[in-house]
Amino acid sequence: MAAFAPPPGTADIFPAEAAAWRMLESTAAKVFSAYGYGELRTPVFEYTEVFQRGLGGETEVVQKEMYTFEDRGGRSLTLRPEGTAGVMRALTNTDVANGTEQRVFYYGPMFRGERPSAGRRRQFHQIGVENVGRCAPLIDAECIAMLHNFLQQIGITGAEFTINTRGVAADRAPAEALLREYFAKHLDSMCPDCRTRFERNIWRMLDCKQECCQPIIADAPDYVSAFSEESRNYFEEVKTALTRLNVPFKVSSRLVRGLDYYVHTVFEVTHSALGEQIAIAGGGRYELFLPGEKRPLPGVGFAAGVERLLLVRNALEAAVPDTSGADCFLIGLNAAARMENLILADELRSAGKNIALELEERSFKAQMRSANRSKAAYTLIRGESEMEQHIAIVKNMADGTQCEVPEKQLTDYLLKNI
């Protein structure tokens, strides 16, 4: 291990890779804004009860994966393991509790104490949206369609959308009774985690990936049949809308998502480019009880893992914008030239140009090497002779042609031509 490597499960993002990150974030802002969403930024840590109450005390995230610590006043704080609970906490400070719809998007780091692996880090990043305050099948369908649009816009094609219904709270007891009766007969043949889930959260048994559990789960009863007619009709309307919106999907009763707050529609997006069924995005409709609230707030949303989106884009060899090259590199061969170049760079940068320059005394050869490393499209050269003549030499780095430009015309010339 290198002496100063980042902690396990974290990574440094260098400029070349960061260009792809910026593309994802800017495309998200563009797409989501078109659907009426505005950006919301929340703290990276919250009071622990925000997640305990929001996600459910028996979920694996709360039980095993949260980074929790005490502040100086003895209050328990937790680094956010996901975005929804913090967003909902923030929105309780608006008029959303009165039924006003709030549409927001976010991006940023999340933290979970998981075993690091490809596409799974302890500090990972998500792009997500939340539509809070209203509940309707068409809102769910629009949210899924927006995710589909976003993936298309960032060059990810061939993603597989899987959807299901969790019903509502009143549907859970009869559905869980069906599952409990069935799985009780097979517990001895299932993995240790599933035996624990049988007691704590039986729904997570349907999501188990262990080979020994697969055939048992495949024969599990159709618990959706125990849901109310209203819940089944809600799901049918979601499916009809997605079909009309040309969003391809499949239905899987095994998709339950891992958090207690989900109701009605849940969905997940996978891609074969990752080599196995690892989700690149997922979400659904939910109801969240937060501290100080007497009734749950309804919402629908999703989160997409940035690291996983980038893995898929790389596998698909999707183009990454090259933003590393400077528009112009300014070479100064004496103190006076370097001072004038500094002033010129400030003017050009204020006008939106990407300018690199040498501000230390170095040879012409060394500065040209720096200009080549900057991938500058043009190079401006000023030495003692040019300063005396009040000119600068502007060189096209692609074809080697160059011209002399009077000092008074430099700014206008460069703004028009570089």
C-alpha positions in Angstrom: 0.0 0.0 0.0 1.3 3.5 -0.9 2.3 5.6 2.1 -0.3 8.2 1.5 -3.1 6.2 -0.2 -6.7 7.2 0.8 -8.5 5.1 3.3 -10.0 1.8 2.0 -13.2 2.3 0.2 -12.4 5.9 -0.8 -10.7 7.3 -3.9 -9.0 10.4 -5.2 -10.7 11.9 -8.3 -8.0 13.5 -10.5 -8.8 16.2 -13.2 -8.9 13.8 -16.1 -11.6 11.7 -14.4 -13.4 14.7 -12.9 -14.4 15.9 -16.3 -16.7 12.9 -16.7 -18.1 13.6 -13.2 -18.9 17.2 -14.1 -20.6 15.9 -17.3 -22.9 13.7 -15.3 -23.7 16.5 -12.8 -24.4 19.1 -15.5 -26.5 16.7 -17.6 -28.5 15.8 -14.4 -29.1 19.5 -13.7 -30.2 20.1 -17.3 -32.6 17.1 -17.5 -34.1 17.4 -14.1 -34.6 21.1 -14.5 -36.7 20.4 -17.6 -39.0 18.4 -15.4 -39.4 21.3 -12.9 -36.8 20.1 -10.3 -34.5 22.6 -8.4 -31.2 21.8 -6.7 -31.1 21.2 -2.9 -27.9 20.8 -0.9 -28.1 19.3 2.6 -25.4 18.5 5.2 -23.3 15.4 4.8 -24.2 14.4 8.4 -27.6 14.5 10.3 -28.9 13.7 13.7 -28.9 9.9 13.8 -32.7 9.7 14.4 -33.3 11.2 11.0 -32.0 7.9 9.5 -33.2 5.6 12.2 -36.8 6.8 11.9 -36.7 7.5 8.1 -35.0 4.3 6.9 -36.3 1.9 9.6 -34.4 0.6 12.6 -34.3 -3.0 11.3 -32.8 -2.2 7.9 -29.3 -3.5 7.2 -28.2 0.1 6.5 -29.1 1.2 10.0 -28.1 -2.0 11.7 -24.7 -2.5 10.1 -23.5 0.2 7.7 -23.9 3.7 9.2 -20.9 5.8 10.4 -22.2 7.2 13.7 -20.4 9.4 16.2 -21.2 11.8 19.1 -20.7 15.6 18.9 -19.3 17.5 21.9 -22.8 17.9 23.3 -23.4 14.2 23.3 -25.8 14.2 20.4 -25.6 11.2 18.1 -24.7 12.2 14.5 -24.4 10.0 11.4 -22.7 10.6 8.0 -25.5 10.3 5.5 -25.8 6.7 4.1 -28.4 7.9 1.5 -30.0 11.1 0.4 -33.7 10.8 0.8 -34.0 11.1 4.6 -31.9 14.3 4.8 -33.8 15.8 1.9 -37.1 15.0 3.6 -35.9 16.5 6.9 -35.0 19.7 5.0 -38.3 19.8 3.3 -40.2 19.7 6.5 -39.1 23.3 7.0 -41.1 24.3 3.9 -44.8 24.2 3.3 -44.6 20.6 1.8 -46.5 19.3 4.9 -49.6 21.2 3.6 -49.6 19.3 0.4 -47.5 21.7 -1.7 -45.4 19.7 -4.2 -41.7 20.1 -3.9 -39.4 18.8 -6.7 -35.7 18.8 -5.9 -32.5 17.1 -7.1 -29.1 16.6 -5.4 -25.7 15.1 -5.8 -22.9 14.5 -3.4 -21.0 11.9 -1.2 -22.7 9.2 0.9 -21.1 6.9 3.4 -21.6 3.3 4.3 -19.4 0.8 6.1 -19.5 -1.9 3.5 -16.8 -4.2 2.2 -15.2 -2.3 -0.7 -15.5 -3.8 -4.2 -15.8 -2.8 -7.8 -18.5 -0.1 -7.9 -19.0 -0.2 -4.1 -17.1 2.2 -1.9 -17.4 3.4 1.7 -17.5 6.9 0.4 -19.6 6.8 -2.7 -21.5 9.5 -4.7 -25.1 9.7 -5.8 -27.2 11.8 -8.1 -30.8 11.7 -7.0 -34.2 13.4 -7.1 -37.2 13.6 -4.8 -40.8 14.7 -5.7 -42.4 15.2 -2.3 -45.9 16.2 -1.2 -48.2 14.4 -3.7 -49.1 10.8 -4.5 -50.3 9.6 -7.9 -49.4 6.7 -10.3 -48.6 9.2 -13.1 -46.1 11.0 -10.8 -44.3 7.7 -10.3 -44.3 7.0 -14.0 -42.9 10.4 -14.8 -40.1 10.0 -12.3 -39.1 6.6 -13.9 -39.3 8.2 -17.4 -37.0 11.1 -16.3 -34.4 8.6 -15.1 -34.6 6.8 -18.4 -34.1 10.1 -20.2 -31.1 11.0 -18.0 -29.4 7.7 -18.8 -30.0 8.2 -22.5 -28.5 11.7 -22.3 -25.3 10.5 -20.6 -24.7 7.8 -23.2 -26.0 4.8 -21.3 -28.1 2.6 -23.5 -29.3 -0.9 -22.9 -30.2 -0.4 -19.3 -32.8 -2.8 -17.8 -35.6 -1.3 -15.8 -37.3 -3.6 -13.3 -40.4 -2.5 -11.4 -42.6 -3.9 -8.7 -45.2 -2.8 -6.1 -44.8 -2.8 -2.3 -48.5 -2.0 -1.7 -49.3 0.2 1.3 -49.0 -0.4 5.0 -52.3 -2.1 5.3 -51.3 -4.6 2.7 -48.2 -5.8 4.5 -49.7 -8.0 7.2 -51.6 -10.4 4.8 -48.6 -10.4 2.4 -46.1 -11.1 5.1 -48.3 -13.9 6.5 -48.1 -15.6 3.1 -44.3 -15.2 2.9 -43.7 -16.2 6.5 -45.8 -19.4 6.2 -43.8 -20.4 3.1 -40.2 -19.5 4.2 -40.7 -21.1 7.6 -40.7 -24.5 5.9 -37.3 -23.8 4.2 -35.3 -21.9 6.7 -32.9 -24.7 7.5 -31.8 -24.7 3.8 -31.3 -20.9 3.6 -28.3 -18.7 4.4 -27.6 -17.3 7.9 -28.6 -13.8 6.7 -32.0 -15.0 5.5 -32.6 -16.7 8.8 -32.0 -13.4 10.5 -34.1 -11.5 7.9 -37.0 -13.9 8.6 -37.2 -12.4 12.1 -36.3 -8.8 11.4 -37.4 -8.0 7.8 -38.9 -10.9 5.8 -39.1 -8.8 2.6 -35.3 -8.7 2.3 -35.3 -12.5 1.9 -36.8 -12.0 -1.6 -33.7 -9.9 -2.5 -31.1 -12.5 -1.3 -28.3 -13.2 -3.8 -27.0 -16.4 -2.2 -27.0 -19.4 -4.5 -28.5 -21.8 -1.9 -31.5 -19.4 -1.5 -32.3 -18.8 -5.2 -34.5 -21.9 -5.9 -36.5 -21.4 -2.7 -37.1 -17.7 -3.4 -38.1 -18.5 -7.0 -41.0 -20.6 -5.7 -42.2 -18.0 -3.2 -46.0 -17.3 -3.3 -47.4 -14.3 -5.2 -47.8 -11.9 -2.3 -49.1 -9.2 -4.5 -52.4 -11.2 -4.8 -52.9 -10.4 -1.1 -52.7 -6.6 -1.7 -55.9 -4.5 -1.9 -57.6 -3.9 -5.2 -56.7 -0.2 -4.9 -53.0 -1.0 -4.6 -53.1 -3.4 -7.6 -54.9 -0.8 -9.7 -52.3 1.9 -8.7 -49.6 -0.4 -10.1 -51.5 -1.1 -13.3 -51.7 2.6 -14.0 -48.0 3.0 -13.5 -47.3 0.2 -16.0 -49.8 1.6 -18.5 -48.2 5.1 -18.3 -44.6 3.7 -18.7 -45.7 1.8 -21.8 -47.3 4.9 -23.3 -44.0 6.8 -22.5 -42.0 4.1 -24.3 -40.0 3.2 -21.3 -39.1 -0.5 -21.5 -39.5 -2.4 -18.2 -40.1 -5.8 -16.7 -42.0 -6.7 -13.5 -40.3 -8.8 -10.8 -42.0 -9.7 -7.5 -38.5 -10.3 -6.0 -37.7 -6.6 -6.2 -38.5 -5.1 -2.8 -35.7 -2.6 -2.2 -34.0 -2.6 1.2 -35.6 0.3 3.1 -38.8 0.2 5.1 -40.2 3.5 3.9 -41.2 2.2 0.4 -44.9 1.9 -0.6 -46.5 1.3 -4.0 -44.0 1.5 -6.9 -40.4 0.4 -6.5 -37.9 0.2 -9.3 -34.3 -0.7 -10.0 -32.0 -0.2 -13.0 -29.2 -2.7 -13.9 -26.8 -3.0 -16.9 -25.1 -6.1 -18.3 -21.9 -4.1 -18.9 -21.0 -4.5 -15.2 -20.9 -8.3 -15.7 -23.5 -9.1 -13.0 -26.8 -7.7 -11.8 -25.5 -4.7 -9.9 -27.9 -1.8 -9.6 -26.8 1.5 -11.2 -29.9 3.3 -10.0 -33.0 2.6 -8.0 -35.9 4.1 -6.0 -39.6 4.3 -5.7 -42.5 5.8 -3.8 -42.2 6.2 -0.1 -43.8 7.5 3.1 -41.4 9.0 5.7 -42.1 9.7 9.3 -39.5 12.3 10.5 -38.9 13.8 14.0 -41.6 16.3 14.9 -44.0 15.0 12.2 -47.3 13.4 13.2 -48.1 12.0 9.8 -45.8 10.6 7.0 -44.8 12.7 4.1 -45.4 11.1 0.7 -42.8 11.2 -2.0 -41.2 9.4 -5.0 -37.6 9.5 -6.1 -34.5 7.7 -7.1 -30.7 7.8 -6.6 -28.1 6.8 -9.2 -24.6 5.8 -8.1 -22.1 8.0 -9.9 -19.2 5.5 -9.7 -21.4 2.8 -11.2 -22.7 5.1 -14.0 -19.1 5.8 -14.9 -18.2 2.1 -14.9 -21.0 1.5 -17.4 -20.0 4.4 -19.6 -16.5 3.2 -19.7 -17.6 -0.3 -20.6 -19.8 1.2 -23.4 -16.8 3.3 -24.4 -19.0 6.4 -24.2 -17.2 9.6 -25.1 -15.8 11.7 -22.2 -15.6 15.4 -22.8 -12.0 16.6 -22.9 -11.9 19.8 -21.0 -8.3 19.6 -20.0 -6.8 21.7 -22.9 -6.2 25.4 -22.5 -7.4 27.9 -25.1 -4.0 29.7 -25.0 -0.7 29.4 -23.2 1.1 32.6 -22.5 4.9 32.6 -22.6 6.9 35.4 -21.0 10.7 35.5 -21.4 11.4 38.4 -19.0 9.8 40.0 -15.9 8.0 42.7 -17.9 6.5 40.1 -20.3 5.3 37.9 -17.4 3.6 40.9 -15.8 1.8 41.8 -19.0 0.8 38.2 -19.5 -0.6 38.0 -16.0 -2.8 41.0 -16.8 -3.8 39.7 -20.2 -4.7 36.3 -18.7 -7.0 38.0 -16.2 -8.9 39.8 -18.9 -9.2 36.7 -21.1 -10.4 34.5 -18.2 -13.0 37.1 -17.2 -14.3 36.7 -20.7 -14.6 32.9 -20.3 -11.4 31.7 -21.9 -9.2 28.9 -20.4 -5.8 30.4 -20.1 -2.5 28.8 -18.8 0.7 30.8 -18.4 4.2 30.6 -17.0 4.8 33.0 -14.1 8.2 31.8 -13.1 11.5 32.6 -14.8 12.2 29.6 -17.1 13.8 29.1 -20.5 11.8 29.3 -23.7 12.3 25.6 -24.3 11.0 24.7 -20.9 7.9 27.0 -21.3 7.1 25.4 -24.7 7.2 22.0 -23.0 4.7 23.3 -20.5 2.5 24.7 -23.4 2.5 21.3 -25.0 1.5 19.6 -21.8 -1.4 22.1 -21.3 -2.8 20.9 -24.7 -3.2 24.6 -25.6 -4.7 25.4 -29.0 -2.6 28.5 -29.2 0.6 29.9 -27.7 1.4 33.5 -27.2 5.1 34.5 -26.9 6.5 37.7 -25.6 10.2 38.3 -25.0 12.5 41.4 -24.8 12.2 42.0 -28.6 8.4 41.7 -28.6 8.1 44.0 -25.6 10.2 46.7 -27.3 8.1 46.5 -30.5 4.8 46.4 -28.5 3.7 43.1 -30.2 3.2 39.5 -29.4 3.6 36.4 -31.4 0.5 34.1 -31.5 1.2 30.5 -32.7 -1.4 28.0 -33.8 -0.2 24.8 -32.1 -2.1 22.5 -34.5 -0.5 23.6 -37.8 2.5 25.7 -36.6 1.5 28.9 -38.3 2.1 32.1 -36.4 1.5 35.9 -36.7 2.5 39.1 -35.0 -0.3 41.0 -33.2 0.0 44.6 -32.0 -0.2 44.8 -28.2 -3.2 47.1 -28.3 -5.2 44.6 -30.4 -4.2 41.5 -28.4 -7.3 41.1 -26.2 -9.8 41.6 -29.1 -7.7 39.4 -31.4 -7.5 36.5 -28.9 -11.2 36.7 -28.0 -12.2 36.4 -31.6 -9.7 33.7 -32.7 -8.8 31.3 -29.9 
